Amino acid sequence: MHFQQAESTGPGQTETPTDKYALESSSLPFGQHVALSSISGPTYLTAQTLVQQVAYLLSDKIFAYSPETFDLDVAAKSWKAQEEKNSHGYTTGLSCMETRTGAGSIALGYMFSRDFDLKKRHIPQSIIASSSSLNHLRPALNELSLLYNVANPLVVHVAAVDYAGSSGGLVTDYASALALSEELGLGLVSSISVYEMQHMSLFATLMASILPSVHIYDGITVGRETTRVVDALDQRGLSDYYQAISKEISGPEKKHSDNEGRVSRLLRAFNNELGTDYKLFEYHGHTQPESVLVVFGTVEASLACQIANSLAQNGVKIGVINVRIYRPFVEEEFVELLAPSVQTVAVLGQVKSESDVYDKDEHSSLYTDVLAALTFTAKAPTVHDIKYARERVWTPKDMAALLQKLGRVSDEGLHSLDILDGSVQQYTFWDVDESPSASAPTIVGQLLSGDSALNVTVRSSHDNLVQGGAVRTDIRTSSKSIEAAYSVTEADVAVVNEVKLLKDFNVVSSIKNGGTLIVKLPGVKDEDLEKRFSAEARKSIAYKKLQLFVLDPSVSSLASENPALESYLTQLAFLRVARNDLYTSGLPKLAASTELENLNKDLDNAIRKVDVPESWLTVEPEQNESLPPAEDLHINSFSAFEKIEPEAPALLKDWEIAAKGLAFKEAFGTTTATRPDLGIKTSVIHVKEHRRLTPLSYDRNIFHLEFDLGDSGLKYEIGEALGIHAHNDAGEVEQFIKWYGLNPEEIVEVPTREDPSVLENRTVYQALMQNVDIFGRPPKRFYEALSEFADKEKEKTELLMLGTGGNQEAVVEFKRRAEVDTITYADILLEFPSAHPAFHDIVRIVNPMKRREYSVASSQKVTPTSISLLIVTVNWVDPQGRDRFGQATRYLDALPVGAPVTVSVKPSVMKLPAKTTAPLIMAGLGT
C-alpha cells in the first residue's frame, strides 16, 4: 500500500500563460516540461515523469527504447540537455536506441567494455522501454543474467504498452514481462497507482543489487495521467533513502541466503526507512472471504482492490490479492495470506492473444505459480484460471461483474457500488485533433490545479481512426486523493466540441443522470437542433434528464475572425456552466488581455441553454440507425495525427534545364526510367494483334488484344491482371492546353514518391497525357481546394459548398454532377473561370492517373512470348449530348499494331493448386 495524505495539502500548480501554451507531450504533467529540481513534495506529475526522475538520479546511464510518439524518455532528454547532475555528482548518460534485433547489446557492451570505469561498477544502469521491446532485449538480458555477479546492477522500467495488429490499437501487455522474468530469472515488481510509482521505481533499483530487475506499470492510461503526488521525493530524499537502504542490506551476513529471503529483507528495510507498508502480496476485502481473486497489473489491481473493499463493507465475502512482487515468487508468504475460510481462488491472468483465452491447454503465467503454491497445502482451495487477452480494457463495470460472480452477489447489490468518494467532480471533453479548442481541457485542468484545496487529475486519449483524429480528455477534482484507473463513466459535465462524435461514440452514456451536456454547434438554430442529434442520442438525453447547452462560436465576431480564440471561448463556457464559482476568479488566469475580456462579453450570446422537448423521450430510432458499441475511444496513439506533411512544390522550368540534365548526366545526377512516377515495376510491350470480335452493327465494341512481350522480361500467372497505364486522348489534351493558356513544351518538375528531394522532369504535354487525370471524375476535396483560387466570391462560395456538403442542396448537386453529368476536372475549370490555378497547382490538386486492370485471357505456359486481353469498350452519352468514353478502353481501342504500351502485373489472390490434376470449380459472376 502507498503512504499518502488523503486531504489536499501544499501549494497548487503554477499556471502556464495560456497565450503561450503548447502541449509538448502527453507523458508530461499538463503536457509541459518539468524541471528536475521542481519534483518535491506536493507536485503535479505523471507516473512516467517519476520513473524517469528515479532512473536519471540513481543511474550511471540510461538506455531508452521508446517509440517516437510514446515519449518514455522525453523528460530525461530535457534534463540531459540542461546537464542536470545525478545523485552521483555528474550528468547521467542517455542513449536513445531503436527497438530492433540486437537491442540491449549496446548496454552490455558499455558495462563490459575495457574502458569502463570500475569505480562505477556498483552504480545501477537503467533501461527505459515498452513491452514491445522486451522480446528484442531478451538475448541481452539472458546473457546479462548469466554474468550478473560481475556486472552493474540493472533495472528495466517497462511501460506495459504495445501495438496489436489484430485490434489496430494500443494494448496493455504484462504477459511478455511475466514470461520473460520467469524464463530468465529476473525480478519483477509492479505499481498500481501513480502514488506508488516513485517508491516502486526506487525499490526495483534497490532490488537490482540482488538480481536483474524489471519494474512494470500501465503505459496507456495511469502512466500518463497528470495528478498531484503529495509525498514526491526530491533528489536529496531519493539519494538518502537509496544509500541508507543499500547499507542496511549490504552486510556480509545478509548476502548468504536465497533471492527470496534477500528480497523479503529488502522490502522490510524499505518500509522501515520510508514509513510505508508495502508487501510482497497485499490483501484487500472481507476478513473471512470464501472466494479470492489474485491479480497482477496496474489497472487490474487498482480496480479489483477498490471494488473488493466496497463489497466487503456490504458484507460480501470476497477478497483480492494483489501480487506486487511476482519474481521472486515467495510461496510461503502467499499461502500464509489466505484465510482458512477461502474455498475458491480465481487467478486473473493475462495471456498473449484472444485465441489463447479459448485454448484449454494454454494457462497464464500467474495461474501456474498460484497453482504450484497451493497444490500441496492442507485443504487446498479450488484454483481457477480466468484468462484475458492483452486487448481487454478493464472497467469498473467489468471488474464488478467478475467479483459479483465470484462472491455470488445479486445484481441489486451492485447498484449502490461506488468506488469514488462523493466529493469527486468529473468532467469529460470530446474533440477532434485539428480543432482550435483541442487544448482547452488541459488548460482548464491546469487552472483548476491552482486551487491548493483541490486534487486534480487530467488524462487524454487519442483515437486517430475516427473523424481524422478524435481526442477525449477526462478531468476529476476532489479535496481528497483520487485513484481512478479508468475513464469517466458518470460525468457531471460533458463538453462535445465536434457534434459528429456523438454518432461515433455513445457519449451520453458517460454522463450521470441529471448531468450537463455542452455541444458546440456553430450557426445552428434551436429549430434545427433535432437534426444534429441521432434519434437514440435525443432519447438518451431526455431519459437522463440532462441539461443541454449549445455553444455557438459564430456569434462571437472575435472567434469568427480568429478561430484560435475558440479555445478561450470553450474554457469560459465550461467555467460558467460547471464551475461558476471559479468563473470570475479564473478569468485573469486564463489570459490577461483585452481580447479575452471582449470575448467574455460575447459569451452571453455564444452559449445558451436549450429546453429538451418531452417528445425526445418517445422518439423512435430511425431505420438502420444504431449506436456504435464503443462507449469510449479505442486508444491507438499518444499524440494527434500529423495531417500536414511538407510537400515540395511542382515547378515549371524552361526546356534548357532538362536539356542540361540530359547532356551532363553525371553533374546533375540524371537517370532515365520508364514511368518513375508510378512507384511500381513497369514494362513496355508492343501490340501484336488488334481484332474486333463483334459486328460493326452491334452496339458494343468487344475486341481482342494480343501483346508481344519481346525482351521485356514480363512474367505472369493464370488469374493475374495486367495493369494498363493509359494515356489521355491527344486531341482533348491539346484542346485543354490551348484553352488554359499553357505552353506544352515547358518542363514541370514533380517530387518523386520515394524522395521529395529528387525531382522528376517532364513536359506539360507529357504530364497531361500520362500523369494528370485531368479528364477524370473529381472528388469533393477538389472543389474545396479549387475554391482557394477563385477570385469571384460567388464562385468561391459555390465551390466551397460543393466541396464541404454545406447544405442539402449542395449534397444533391454534387451527386448529380458525379453520377449523371459525369463532370471532369477540366469541365469544372471551364465552368469556374475565376478559379485559375497555375499548372504546378493543378498537378498538386488533381489526382494522378491510375492504371486500369484487366484479367489476363491467356497462359504464358501456352504462349510464352505474348499476353492477351479481351476488352469491352466503355462509352455513353451525357445529358448534354456529348459522347463520353472510358479512358483506358478508348486508349486501347485506338492502338495500332506495333504501338508500345506501358504495363505492370497485379498479382492475383487466387492461387491454383500445385497439383495439376486437382479438381476446380470456377464461377463467372460478372461485374
N, C-alpha and C positions, 0 to 999 in steps of 0.2 A: 504494500500500500504506500501511497505517497504522503508526504508531510506538507500540508499547505493550510493557509488560513482561509476559513470559509468566507468571512466577510472581506469586502474590498478594502485595501489599505494602500497608503502610499500615494504618490503623485500620479496624475493621469498622463496620457500620451501627449507629447508636444505636437501640435498640428503643423503640417506642412502647408505653406501657402498654396491654395488650390489653383491660382493662376499660373503656377509653375509645376503643377502636379503631373507626374508621369509614372506609370506603373513599370517598374524595372523588371520584376519577376514575381510570379505567384508564390514562390518559395520564401519570399522575404516578407517581414511584417508590414502590412499595408502596402505591399509592393515596393517598398523603399529600402535602400541600403542602410545598414545599421553599423555604427562604429563599434569596434571590438570593446572599447573601454566603457561603452554605454550599457553593456549587458551586466546588470547588477540589480539585485533587489526586485521590487515590483516593476516589471518592464513588459511591454507588449512585444511578443516574439512569436516565431513559428518553431515547431519542433525541428525542422530542417536546419534552421539557423543555430539552434542549440547544439545539434550534433556536430556541425562544422566548428563551433566555438571550442568544444571539448577536444576535437581532433586537432585543431590548429594549435591550441595552447599546450597540449601534452605530448605532441608528436615531434619527431625529428623531421619527418617528411610525410606528405600526403600524396597518395596516388589515386587520382579521381577518374572514374569511369562513368561519366554522366552523358547520356544522350543530349543532343543540343538543347531541346526545349525543356528537359527535366530540371536543369539548373540546380543539381545536387551540390555543386561546388561554387555557386555564384558568390556567396559571402566570403568564402576563403580566398577566392581570386581577388576580391576587393581589398581584403586585409593584406594579402601578399603584395599587391601593387603599392600599398601605403607603407610597406616594410614594417608592419607591426611585429613586435617581438613576442616570442612564446615564453612559456614558464622556464625555459632553459637558458633564456637570455639572448637568443638570436632569432632571425626571421625564419619561420618554418618553410621548408622546401615544398613546392607544389608542382606536381607533374600531371597535366590533364591528358589522359590517354584515350585511345579509341578502343571500343569493345570489339575484339576480333580474335581469331586464333593466335595463341601465344600471349594473350593478356595476362599480366602478372609477372611475365619474365623480366621486365624492367625492374620491378620491385625486388625480385630475387637477386638479379644482377647487382643492384645497388647495395644490398645488405652483405653480399658475399664477395664484393669486389676487393681487389688488393689495396685499393686506395681508400677503403672505408676506414673512418676514424674509430678505432676500437674503444676509445673513451665514450663513445655514444652507443655502445652495444646494449646498455641497459635501457635506453630511451625507446619508447614504443614507435613503431611505424604504423601508419593508418591507411586503409583503403576505404574510399567512399564510392559506393556503386549501387546499382539497382539489381533486382533479382535477375533481370535479363542477362547480366554479366557473369553470373555465378558459374554457368557451365563452361564459359571461356576461361575463367580463373581457376577452374578445377585442377588442371595439371600443375600449375604453380603452387597452389595450396597443398596439394598432395605431396609435392617434393619438399615444401617447407615443413610440413608436419613431421617428416622423417628426419629433418635436420634441426628440429626446433631447439634442441639443447645448446646449440652453438649459434643461434640466430637471435635477432632482436625480437622483443615482444611484438606481436602483430594483432591488430584489431581491425575487423572489417565491419563498417557501418553500412547496412543494407536497407535501402528503401524498397519495401515489398511491392514493386510495381513492374509490370511487363506488358508488352503488346501481345494481344491474342488475335491471330488472323481469323479464327473461327467467329469471333464476336465483332471484329472490326473496331475494337476499343482497348482501353487500358484495363488490366485486371490486377488484383492483389495476389501476389504469389509468395506464399510461405512454403509451399511443397518443395520447391527447389532447395531452400535453405535447410529444411528439416532433413531431406535425403542426404544432402552434402555433409552436414555435420555428423550424421550417423555413420556414413561410409568412411569419412576421413578422420573421425575422432576430434572434431572441432567443438569448442564450447559454443553454446547458443543461448542468448538471452533476449527477451522481448520487452517492449514498453507498451502499456495500454492507454497512455494519455500523454499529452504534451507536458503535463506537470511532472511526469517521471522521466522525460526524455533525457534531460541533462544528467540526472542521477544514474540512469542505466547506461548512458554513454560512458560515464566515469567508471561504473562498475565493470563494464566489458573491457575497458582499457586496463584496469587492475587485474582482471581475470586473465588477460593476455600474458601476464607474467607466469601463469601456471600452464596454459595451453593456448594455442591459437584460437581466437575468439571471434564470434560473429554477433553483432547487435542488430536486431531486425525490428522494423516498425512499419506501420502503414504508410505507404508512399503516395497515396492518391488523395485522401481527404485530411485525416488527422495530422499527417506530417506537414501539410501546407496551410493549416488553419492559423490565423493570427489570433492570439489570445493573451491575456495577462498572466504571467508567471510570477507569483508573489515572492517566491524564495529563490530566484535565479542567482547562482553563484558567480561572482566576478573572477577575474584572473587570479587574484591572490587567494581567494577562497578555494578555487579548484586546485591550485598548486599545493596549498597547505594540506588539504584533505588527501590528495594523491600521495604526498610524501609521508604523512602520518600513517595512513593505512598500509602503504607499501612497507614501512618499517615494522609495523605490527605483525605482518605475515611473513617477514623475511628471515626470521630466526632459523638457525640450522635445525633445531629440533622440530620445527614446523614444516620442514620440507620433506621429511621422510614419511610420507603417507600417500595414499592414492589420491587421484584428482578429485573424487567425490568429497573426501574429507577436507582437502585443501580449499575447495570452493565453498563448502559449508562454513569453514572457519573464516574465510574472506568475507562472506555475507554478514556474519555476526560482527566482525570488526567494522565493516562498512556501516551497519546500523548503529553501532555504539558511537562512532565518530559523528554521523550526521543526525542522530536522533530520530531515525526512521524505523519502520517495522516491516521491511521487505522480507519475503520468504521465498524459498525455492518453489513451493506450491502454496497458493493462497486460496482459502475457502471463504465463500460468501453464501448466505442463505439461512435456512432453518437450522436450529441447533440439533434436531433429531431427524434428519432427512431420510426419506425412503428411496429417493432417486437422486443421483448426482450426475451433472453434466461436466465433462472435462473439456476445456477449451484452450486454444493457443492462438495468439494474434491480437492486434490492437483493437480493432472494431469488435471482433467476436467476443473478446474478454470483457471489454468495457460494457457492451450491451448486456451480455449474459449476467454479469455480476450485479448490475443495477436492477435488472428485472427480477433476478432471484431474490435480492434483498427486499424488493417491493412485494413480491409474492409471499415471502416469509412473514412479513408484517401482517398479512391477511391469513396466516395460519397454514399456508401451503407447505407441505413437507418436501421441499425441493432445495437442492444446493448446487453450487457451481465451484469447480476447482480451476483456477487459472494457473497454467503451467508457465511460470515466469522464466525459470531456467530449465530448458529442455535437455541440454547436454552440459555437464554430465547429468544423467537421469538418476537421481538418488531414490531408489525404490523404497527403502525403509521409511523415508520421510513421507512419501506419497501414501503408503499403506497406513501409516500412523494417522494421517489426516482424515481418513474415512471413519465415520461414526459407525458403531455396531449396528445401528438401525438401517444402514444402507442395504437395499436389496438389489438395486439396479444401477449400473454405471454405464452411462452413454458417453461415447467419445466423439466429439465434433471435430473431425479430421479432414483437412483439405487434401485433395488429390489433383493430379495434373489436368485432367480433361473430363468432359462430361461422360465420355464412354467409360472411363474408369469408375464413375459413380455406379454404373449399372453392371460392371464386371464383378461377379461374385468372388472371383479369385484375386481381386485387387483390394488391398487394405491400405488405409492411411498409416503413415509412419507413427503418428501419435497413438493410434489404436494398438499397434504392435507392442509398443513399450508398456502401455497400461495393462494390456492382457498378460504380458510376461510378468509384471509386478504382482498381479493378483491371482495368477493361476495356482500357486502353491500356498496361498494363505488359508487359514481356517475359515470355513463358511464363506468361501469366495462368492461375491455377488455376480450376477449375470452381467456380462460385458457386451455392449452393442457398438457397432461401428456406424456412425452417422456420417456418411461421406458427402462432401460437396465440392464442386469444381471451382477453379480459380475465378470463373466468370460470375460466381454468385455474389450479389451485393446484399449484405445483411441489413435489415431494417428492424426497428423495434417491434413492428407487427410480426415479422417472420420469426424473430427470436422468441417473442412472447408465445407464439403459436407452438413452437417447439417445446418450450418449457411447460406450457399448458398440457401438452400431450404427455410429457414425462411425469408431471405432477398430478395428472388426472383432474385438471381444473375445468369447470364448466365455462361456457362462453360468457355467462353473466359475470363470472368472477374477474374477467379481464376488462370489463367496461370501465371500471374506475382506476385501472392501472395507469399510473403517471410517474415516469422516472425523472421528470424535471421538477424543480421547485416552482411553486406557484408564482413567484416573483419574476420569473423569466419572461421577457418580452421577445417575440420572434417576428422577424421581417424577412421577406424574400423578394428579390428583384430579378426579373426576366428581361433579357435584352438580346440584341444581335451585336456581333463584334464591331461592325462598321458604324454603329450608332454613335452620335456625338455624346450621348449620355451613358455610354458603357462603363465609364469610370466613376459615375455618380455614387453607387452604393459603397465603394471603398472609401470615398471621401466622407460620406455620411458616417461610416463606421469609425473613421479616424476622428471625426467631430464628436461623436458620442463618447469615444475613449478619453476625451479631455475631461470628463467628469470623474474625479477621483473616487466618488461613491459608487461607481458602476464598474462591473467587469463586462467586457465586450468581446465577442468572438466574431470573426469575419472569415468566410470561406467562399471561394469562387470555383465554378466548374465550367468546362467548355465541351460543347458538342459541335464539332466543325463540319458535321454531315447534315445539319439541319439549317435551313434558311441562310446558307453561306457562312454559318458560324454562329451558334447560339451560346449565350453565357448566362449562368444563374449564380447569383450571389446571395448567401444566407447571412443574416446578422442576428445575433442573440445578445441580449443585455440582461444583467441581473446584479443585485447587490452582493450575491454570493458567487463563488467559483462555479463555472459551467463546464460540465463534462457531457458532451452530446456528440457522439461519433457517428452522426447520421444527418441527413438533410432535414430541413424544417418540414414538418408534416401538419402543424397546427399554427399557421402564421396568423399573427394579429393583423398585419397589413401586408398585402402583396402588390407590387408595382410591376406592371407589364408595359414595357416601352416599345414593344413590337406586337401588334394585335394578332399577326399571323401565328405567333407561337401558341395562341390559345387553341389552334387547330392541330398543332404538332404535339402538344402535351396537355395533360389534364391538370392544368394549373389550379383550377378551382378546388380540386381535391386536397391541395396542400394548405388551404385556408380554413381556419377554425369557424365553427358556426357563429354567426353574428360578427365576423371579421370584416375587414375593409379591403376592397379591390380598387386600385387606381390603374386606369388604362389610358395610354397616350393615343389619342385619335385626332390627328390634325385635320381641321376643316370639316369634321363630321357633326351634323346637327342631331338633336335629340330624336327627331322623327326617323332618321336614317340609322339610328344606333342598332336597331334589331338586326339589320342586315350584316353587321360586322361581327356578330356572335353566332356561333352554331346553335342549333336548337337545344342540344344537350348542355352546352355551356349556359345558355339562358335559364334552362330549367334548374341547373345546379346552383346558379347564383340566387335564384328565387328560393329554392329549397333550403339553402343555408342561411337565408335572410342576411345576405351580405350588403354592406353599404357600398354603393357603386359611385366612383368619382371618375370624371373624364378630364384628362389633361390635354389641352389644345394649344400647342406652341405657336400655331399660325396666328393666334390672336395677338401675340406679342410682336410688335414691329422689330424690336431688338433681336429676338430669337430668330425671326424670319430673315433678317439681314445677315446675322451671324449665327449659323447653326451650332457653333461651339458653345453658345450660351444656353443651349437646351439642357446641358448638364446641370448648370446652376438652377435652371427653372425646375428640373426634376427634383433636385435637392430641396429647394424651397417648398415645393408642393408636398413632398413627403413629410418634411418637418411640420408644416401647417396641419396636415391631416393626422399624422401619427404621434408627433411629439410637439404639440403646440407650446408646451412649457419651455422647450428649447428654441422655438422658432425665433423669438426676439433676441435672446442671448446668443444664439448660434449664428445669427446673420453676419456679424462682423468677422467671425472666424472663417466663414466660407470664402470671402474675398472682400477686402476693404477697397471698394471702388464705387464711383458714382454710377457706373454702368449697372452694377448689381443692385444698387438702390432703385434705379429706374426699372429694372427687371422685376423687382419685388412689387412695384406699383402695378405692373401688368398681371401679377398673379391672381388678383381678384377676378379678372375676366378669363384667365387662362385655365383655371380649374373650377369645375362646377360639380355639384352633387346631382345625381340622377335618381329619380324615384323608380324603383324596379316595379314594372307592371305586374299585377296579380296574374295576368294571362300567361306570363312566362312559366308559372308553376305547372300549368296544364298543357304546355306546348308538346306536341308530338314530334319525335325525331323525324328528320327528313329522310326520304328514301335514299338508301345506300350510304347514309351518314353513320359513322361510328367513330368513337373516340379512340385514339391510339392507346395501346395497352400501357405504354410507358407513362408513369406519373412523375418521372424525374429524367434529367438528362442522361444520355448514355455517354459517359466521360471518355473521350478519345484523344484529348490533348490538354496540355497545361498552359497553352497560350492561344491567342487569337490566330485565325488562319491568315497567312500573308497572301493577300489577293493581288497586290500590286508588285509586279516584278519589273525591274528596269528593262526597257526594250530599246535596243539600238534602232535608230530611225532608218527607213529606207530612203536613199538619197539618189537624186538624179545627177548624172555626171555627163560630161562631154565624151564622145566616142574615142577621143585621144587617150583618155585614161585607160580604157580597155585595150587599146592598141599597144600602149606601153607595157601593160601587164603581159600581153601575148608575146611581144618582141623580146622582153627582158624577164623571162620567167623566174630565173634564179634570184634576181634582185627584188622582184615583187612577190616571190613565194607563190607564183601562179601554178595551179594544177587544173587539168580538164577532167570532167567526169560527165557521165550520162545522167541527167536529171538529179543533181546533188541535192535539190530541194526536197526530194521525196523521203529521204531517210531510210529507204529500204533498197534491197538489191534489185537492180533492173537489168533487163537485156533488150537488145534491139534485134528483132526478127523481121522477115520480109514476106509480103503477101505472095502466096504461090498460086492460089486459085480463089476466085470470087464468082459465085454462081447463085443466081436467084432460083428458088425452088418452087415458088408459086407463080401461076399465070399472071400476066400483066393486068388481066381483067379482075383479078382478085384484089379485094380492098386492103389486104395486109401483105406486106413485103417480108417474106421469110427467106433468108439467104444463108448459104454455106460459105464459110471462110476457112481456107487452109493456109497455114504459115510455114515457111521454110525456116528451120532453126539455124541452119548454116553452122558457123563456128561460135555461136553464142554460148554454148555450154549449158543451155537451159534444160533442166530435168523436171519431170512431173509424174505424178501417180494418178491412177484412176480415182475419181471423186474430188480431185483438187480443182480449184478455179483459176482461170487466167485473168489477171488484172490488166485492163487496157487503160493506158494513160493517154486519154484522148486529147485532141486539140479543139479549140473553139472554131467556128466557121470563119474562114478568112474574110469573106465579104462583109459579115457583120462586124468583125474586128476593125476592118478598115473604115467602115462607116462610123463606128463609135469614135475612133481616133480623130477623124475629120470633124465630127460634131463637137467633141470635147476640147478640141484645140491642142492636141498632143503632137509631139514630134516623135514619129515611130522609131527614129534612129538613135534617140537619146539612150544613154546607158542608165539602168536603175540598179543600185546596189542594195541587196537584201541580206540581213544576217542569216547565217546558216542555222539549222536546227540544233546541231551539236555544240557550236561555239559561236556566240553572238559577236565575238571579236573578229571572226572570219567572215568576209563578205562574198556573196555570190554576185556575179555581174551578168546581166542580160539586157537586151534592148527592150524598150517599151512595147514594141510589137511582139517580141518573143514572150514577154511576160503575160500579155493579154491572150496570146494564142495558147500558151501551155500552162500557165501558173494561176492566173487570177480568174476566179469563177464569175466573171462579170455578167454572164447570161444565166446564172443560176438563181435559185429561189432564196431570197434574203430572209433571215430570222428577225425577230423583234429587235434584237440588240443593234442591228444595222440602222434601223430607223432612229433609235435613240442616239447612236454615235453620229449619224449624219446631221442630227438637229444642231449639234455644236457648230456646224459650218454654215448654217442658214443665216442669211443677212436679214431676211424679212421675218418679222415677228409672227405673222400668220403661218408661214411655212414651218417655222421653228416649233410653234405650238402643236401643229398638226402632226409633225414627225415625232415629237416627244410623246403625244397622246398615243399614237400607234405603237411606239416602242415600249411604253410602260403599261399599256392597257389601262389608261387613266380613267375611263368610264366604259359603260356597257356598249355604247355606240362604237367606240374605238376597237373594242374586242371583236365585235361583229364585222367591222370594216376590215380589220387585219385578216380575219378568217376568209372573207370574200376574196381579198387580194391574193391570198396564198393558194386557195383551193379552187376558185372559179376563174379568176382572171389570170392566174399563174404569172404574176408580176415578177420581173427580174431586177437585179441590181441596176442594170442600165436603164430600165423603164423608170425607176424611182429617181435616178439622177436627171432624167429628162423631164420628169413631172415637177420636180422641185429645183428649178434652175438657180435660185439664190444660194442653194447648198452646193458649192462647187469646190470640193476638197482637191488639193494638189494630188498628183499621181502617187507620190510616196505615201500619202494618207489613204488613198484608195487601196493600195497594196496592204495597208495595215488593217483596214476595217472590213474589207471584202474577203470572204472565206477563200482559201485556196481550192483549186480544183481537186476533186477526189478521183481515184481510179474507179472504174466500173468493172465488176467481177462477173465473169461468165463461166458456167460449168463447161469443163472440157469434154468435147464429143469425140475423143479418140484415145488410143492407148499407145504409149511410147514403146511398148513391147511389140506392137504390130507395125507402127510407123515411127521408127526411132528418130528420123530426121525432120518430122513435121508434127504440127499440132493443129487440131480443127475445132471450130466453133459453129454452133447453129444459133442464128440470131433472128429475132423479130424486131422490125423497125418500130420505134415508138413515135407516133405523130398524132396531132389533134388540131382542132381549130378553136381559138379562144373566142370569148363573147364579142370581141371587136372584129372578128372575121380574119384574124391573122393566122397563118399556118405556123404551128409550133412543132418542134422536133426534140426528141431525146438527144442530148448532146453526144453521147458515145455511139449510139446506133447510127446517127446521122454521119458521124465521122467515119465509122467503119464502112457504111454503105457507099461512101464516096471514094474509098481507097482503090486505086488501080493495082493491077498485078505488078509486083516488084517494089511497091511502096514500103518504106521502113516503118515499123511500129514499135514504140517503147512499151514493154510489158513486164509484169512481175507475177510470180506464182503465189497464190494463197493456199497454205496447207489445209487439208480437209480434216474435220473432226471424225469423219467416217474412215475407219481403217479396215481393210479387207483381212480376213483370217489368213494366217501364214500357209495353212493347208489349202491348196487349190481345189481339192475335192469336197471341201466343207460346203453344205447347202446354204443358200442365201435366200432371204425373202426381201424383195425390193418393191417399194411402193412409190409411184409417181403422184404426189399430192398436188401438183400445180403450184401457182404462186398466189 
